Amino acid sequence: MQGGTVLIVLLAVLVGGGLFYLNYLAAKKRRELFAGFAAQQGWAYLPSDNTLAGQWSGTPFQAGDNRQVRNVLSGAFNGHQMVAFDYSYQTHSTDSHGRRTTTTHKFGVVVVQLPGALPHLEVTHEGIFGGAVANAFGFRDIQFESEQFNRAFRVKADDERFGHAVVTPRMMELLLARGEIGWRIEGHSLVGWDKGAHNPTEIMNRLALLQQIVEQVPPYVWRDYAGVDPRLRQPPLGPGYP
């Protein structure tokens, strides 16, 4: 019996060591992929920078623990300063037998610097339950004239008038065509995110989408809410842009 127990322990150690090594190789390959991608684009690359985890609020930040930022890319994208990275955090649960389970939540994040600071606005997908169930629990979003858009997206803003000013019919058309990620205006930043690991092609596509979102914001919104003309000047780099 004792020999069998020792064998089981040895097998567990071997399996655990094998998994650790495979994860190490996968992480190393991913670092090399993004380092090479950054060099091609003329961007800076950092293997990790956990200080970025505290730069922004809301999804996917400020949840769980062991928050980590990996494979950080930063530089200019079509005239906009940007930063993109792998983000993860952990949550824990305990079953009725006292067994603890840890879950790691992974996201791909892209952030574009805005010409000026704007009020808070967040656009996400409705999800499988849709707006009716969410509204029943008090999570009301802004409603627009397009029922198709209302069914597909949730829009939350501190200032509803600002929400309507930004989410114009042209913006709705853009998002219905390719609004594949959630995004949020947060001060000088336009933050985009999606669950799971992203790849270089997805980063470029998401940056292009964020650029289109910025360009769809009407000029009077920049003037009235941020006091800037984005055609005339670029602001200094703010927090979160290495």
C-alpha positions in Angstrom: 0.0 0.0 0.0 2.8 2.3 0.9 4.6 1.6 -2.4 1.4 2.4 -4.3 1.1 5.7 -2.5 4.6 6.6 -3.3 4.0 5.8 -7.0 0.9 7.9 -7.1 2.8 10.9 -5.6 5.7 10.4 -8.1 3.2 10.3 -11.0 1.5 13.5 -9.7 4.9 15.2 -9.4 5.8 14.2 -13.0 2.5 15.3 -14.4 2.7 18.6 -12.5 6.2 19.2 -13.7 5.3 18.3 -17.2 2.4 20.8 -17.2 4.6 23.5 -15.7 7.2 23.0 -18.4 4.6 23.1 -21.2 3.2 26.3 -19.8 6.7 27.7 -19.6 7.4 26.9 -23.3 4.0 28.4 -24.3 4.7 31.6 -22.4 8.2 31.8 -23.9 6.8 31.3 -27.4 4.2 34.0 -26.8 6.8 36.5 -25.5 8.9 35.9 -28.6 5.9 36.3 -30.9 4.9 39.7 -29.4 8.5 40.9 -29.2 8.9 40.2 -32.9 5.6 41.8 -33.7 6.5 44.9 -31.7 9.8 45.2 -33.6 7.9 45.0 -37.0 5.6 47.8 -36.0 8.3 50.0 -34.4 6.7 49.7 -31.0 8.2 49.1 -27.6 7.8 45.7 -25.9 7.9 44.8 -22.2 7.4 41.2 -21.0 5.4 42.4 -18.0 4.3 45.6 -16.3 1.8 45.0 -13.5 1.5 48.7 -12.7 -0.9 49.0 -15.7 -3.4 46.8 -13.8 -4.2 49.9 -11.7 -4.4 52.5 -14.4 -8.0 52.0 -15.5 -11.2 51.0 -13.7 -14.2 48.9 -14.7 -14.2 45.6 -16.7 -11.8 43.7 -16.8 -9.9 45.6 -14.1 -10.4 45.8 -10.3 -11.7 42.3 -10.0 -10.2 39.3 -8.3 -6.5 39.1 -7.2 -3.1 38.1 -8.6 -3.7 40.7 -11.4 -1.0 40.4 -14.0 -0.1 42.3 -17.2 2.0 40.6 -19.7 3.4 41.2 -23.2 2.9 44.9 -23.2 3.1 46.7 -26.6 3.2 50.5 -26.8 3.8 53.1 -29.5 1.9 55.0 -32.2 -0.9 53.6 -34.3 -2.0 55.9 -37.2 -1.2 58.9 -35.2 -2.7 57.7 -31.9 -0.7 56.6 -28.9 -1.6 53.1 -27.9 -0.9 50.3 -25.5 -1.9 46.6 -25.8 -1.4 43.7 -23.4 -2.4 40.4 -22.0 -4.4 40.8 -18.7 -5.4 38.2 -16.2 -6.7 37.9 -12.7 -7.8 35.1 -10.4 -11.0 34.3 -8.4 -11.5 31.6 -5.9 -14.4 29.4 -4.7 -14.9 26.7 -2.1 -17.3 23.8 -2.4 -19.3 22.1 0.4 -16.4 19.9 1.2 -14.0 22.8 1.7 -12.1 22.2 -1.5 -10.8 25.5 -3.0 -10.8 26.1 -6.7 -8.9 28.9 -8.4 -10.0 30.2 -11.8 -7.8 32.4 -14.0 -9.7 34.9 -16.1 -7.8 36.1 -19.2 -8.4 39.1 -21.5 -6.8 40.9 -24.4 -6.7 44.7 -23.8 -6.1 47.5 -26.2 -6.1 51.2 -25.2 -5.9 54.3 -27.4 -5.2 57.7 -26.1 -7.9 60.3 -26.7 -7.2 63.9 -27.8 -8.9 65.1 -24.6 -10.6 63.8 -21.5 -14.3 62.8 -22.0 -17.0 61.7 -19.5 -17.4 58.0 -18.8 -19.2 55.9 -21.4 -19.2 52.1 -21.8 -20.5 50.0 -24.7 -20.8 46.2 -24.3 -22.8 43.4 -25.8 -26.2 42.6 -24.3 -25.2 39.0 -23.7 -27.5 35.9 -23.7 -30.1 37.4 -21.4 -30.6 40.6 -23.3 -31.8 43.9 -22.0 -35.2 42.9 -20.6 -33.8 40.7 -17.9 -31.0 43.2 -17.0 -33.5 46.0 -16.8 -35.7 44.0 -14.5 -32.8 43.9 -12.0 -32.2 47.6 -12.3 -29.3 47.6 -14.7 -30.8 50.1 -17.1 -28.9 51.2 -20.2 -29.5 54.1 -22.6 -32.0 53.3 -25.3 -31.7 54.5 -28.9 -34.0 54.7 -31.9 -32.5 51.6 -33.4 -34.1 48.5 -31.9 -31.5 46.4 -33.6 -28.8 48.3 -31.8 -30.6 48.2 -28.5 -30.9 44.4 -28.7 -27.3 44.0 -29.6 -25.6 46.4 -27.2 -25.7 48.0 -23.7 -24.7 51.6 -23.4 -24.0 53.1 -20.0 -23.0 56.7 -19.3 -22.9 59.0 -16.4 -24.4 61.7 -18.6 -27.2 60.3 -20.9 -27.0 63.4 -23.1 -23.3 62.7 -23.7 -24.1 59.0 -24.5 -26.5 60.1 -27.2 -24.0 62.6 -28.5 -21.3 60.0 -29.0 -23.5 57.0 -30.1 -24.8 58.6 -33.3 -26.5 56.7 -36.1 -23.2 56.4 -37.9 -21.6 55.0 -34.7 -24.4 52.5 -34.4 -23.9 51.4 -37.9 -20.1 50.9 -37.3 -20.7 48.9 -34.2 -23.4 46.7 -35.7 -21.0 45.9 -38.5 -18.0 45.1 -36.4 -18.4 45.9 -32.7 -16.8 42.7 -31.6 -15.2 44.0 -28.4 -16.4 45.9 -25.4 -15.1 49.4 -25.0 -15.1 52.3 -22.6 -14.2 56.0 -22.6 -12.4 56.7 -19.4 -10.8 60.2 -19.2 -8.1 60.4 -21.8 -8.3 56.7 -22.7 -10.5 54.6 -25.0 -10.2 51.1 -23.5 -11.2 48.0 -25.5 -11.2 44.4 -24.2 -12.4 40.9 -24.9 -12.1 37.6 -23.1 -9.3 35.2 -24.0 -5.8 35.8 -25.4 -5.5 38.0 -28.4 -3.0 37.6 -31.3 -1.2 40.2 -33.4 -3.9 40.2 -36.1 -6.6 40.8 -33.6 -4.7 43.6 -32.0 -4.4 45.4 -35.3 -8.1 44.9 -36.0 -9.1 46.1 -32.6 -6.8 49.2 -32.8 -8.4 50.0 -36.2 -11.9 49.7 -34.6 -10.9 52.0 -31.7 -9.5 54.5 -34.2 -12.8 54.5 -36.1 -14.7 55.0 -32.9 -12.5 58.0 -32.1 -13.1 59.4 -35.6 -16.8 59.0 -35.3 -17.1 61.2 -32.3 -18.6 64.5 -33.6 -16.3 67.6 -33.4 -18.7 69.5 -31.2 -18.4 66.7 -28.6 -14.6 67.3 -28.3 -15.2 71.0 -28.1 -18.0 71.0 -25.6 -16.9 68.2 -23.3 -13.1 68.2 -23.6 -12.4 71.7 -24.7 -10.1 70.6 -27.5 -9.9 70.4 -31.3 -8.4 67.0 -32.1 -7.3 68.2 -35.5 -5.0 70.8 -34.1 -3.1 69.2 -31.2 -2.2 66.0 -29.5 -2.2 65.9 -25.7 0.9 64.8 -23.7 1.0 61.2 -22.8 -1.2 60.3 -19.8 -1.0 57.4 -17.3 -0.9 54.0 -18.9 1.2 54.9 -22.0 4.8 53.8 -21.4 
